[in-house]
Amino acid sequence: MRAEPPPYQPPAEVSPGIFLVPIPIPIPLRYVNCYLLRGPSGWTLVDTGFHDSLAEAAWPRALAHLAIRAQDIKQIVLTHYHPDHVGAAGWLQQLTGAPAFLPETEMEQFHRFWADGTGAMAERLQALFLGEGMDEATASALRRHHLQQVERVRPLPELRPLAIDSRIAMGDGTYEVIWTPGHSDGLAVFWDARRSILLANDMLLSGITPNVSVWPGSRPNPLADYLASLRRVAALGARLALPGHRALIRDVAGRAREILAHHAERLARVTDAAAASPGGATAWEICRRIFPVDGLTLHQVRFAMAETLAHLVYLWREGRLRKEGMRYLRA
């Protein structure tokens, strides 16, 4: 039975002049948290949802709810390349005429995943998973799934790179652009030290842990990147984090500690899963021991496999596992 689409939810003011806009998305997370920030010369829109019928229905209602005209949107700021955050950017840019910004560190990933019309990334994704022990049927299904995601990021926006460590005015605040790789190679958070507000997007989530993945062409050790980014974000001392999904976070340092503990536990589980068989195990076998793969959607299977790889790469680079062919073994 096909799941019912998530219902529309109106914007909510979460801090003076900052409105959370829950845009429905067709994946188990159900909503992506986008934001509208009201400033003296117009509005800033942060992140977009996929470009699909859900977003096309939700955004006009949200703008009308706040009495915002399309031309009142003066800039679109994108936090990272994932399709639930950038997918509708091109459509919204056409609607508003606003420039769209993406952290300069994320431009390469955006073009690699979404701008190549040859399907090369889908093929590389399939090859990566096959090379880590996944069966042909699942890997082929994930190749097709990626091609479907590409269609949800059309039309592509005209992007302007946003320099890391620069400052950008959004709403009534001025935000520092801080590179925090891990969840994606080029993800940035936006920090308003004066008001102690962090636009955290998927760097920090409440109730669930951000996915940290190995993809074709990604940085060598995404989990090491993420753990370092998490400590950096915790040290900011933010009183309020505005995440990309689920509830607001008011104990940022505490949530960071919980996620660090989660990854320590996950690394131990992955090590045990690799050691469960005398000859070691493939990444796909380890993934199936860690995650309930048979009950997951394709979207979730893709992230489960890529996150398993991130933990295996971390353990291999730490010298806690070794790899022989496709198989990982305790060092």
Secondary structure, 3 states (H helix, E strand, C coil): CCCCCCCCCCCEEEECCEEEEEEECCCCCCEEEEEEEEECCEEEEECCCCCCHHHHHHHHHHHHHCCCCHHHEEEEECCCCCHHHHCCHHHHHHHHCCCEEEEHHHHHHHHHHHHCCCCHHHHHHHHHHHCCCCCHHHHHHHHHHHHHHHHCCCCCCCEEEECCCCEEEECCEEEEEEECCCCCCCCEEEEECCCCEEEEECCCCCCCCCCCCCCCCCCCCHHHHHHHHHHHHHCCCCCEEEECCCCCECCHHHHHHHHHHHHHHHHHHHHHHHHCCCCCEEHHHHHHHHCCHHHCCHHHHHHHHHHHHHHHHHHHHCCCEEEECCEEEEC
